[in-house]
């Protein structure tokens, strides 16, 4: 009878060792998978950020260029108006006054148009930069949520494996079911062993 108990204890020990080994392997694999997922998420967020940087830079550069062009055009128009005013200076007073006034008005209109265009271009650049920043933030949040979900699933898998292993050991030792009956059996077995 003692040898049956020793054999059962040996088998239980073997089962426990295999269960612990499998649990350790599963936990290691789960940690690796979570690490890979986290790294992939970081990489995606970094790539999204890097992808938006050139676009934002290009938009800002385009805005600067358009503003410079508008400024040049305004300067050219003003210079042209000045030149025209100088040319008409020699003409009669009323004709000169009309030409000068028209040139001033034309210069003012051109300057206003250039100012409006520069404002619109700046607004467009700001909206594109804001869109790019929003996209980057949403990508990072989505990656974070995905990582949390994977980690939670991995934790549940490990817990289920441990519970299954515990039940397997309990069943192997014949300890499944009501714990009170098992304790009574062990006590009875000890009494019989002592009497003999």
PyMOL commands that set and color helices and strands:
alter all, ss='L'
color gray80, all
select helices_A, chain A and resi 2-88+93-172+179-195
alter helices_A, ss='H'
color red, helices_A
deselect
rebuild
show_as cartoon
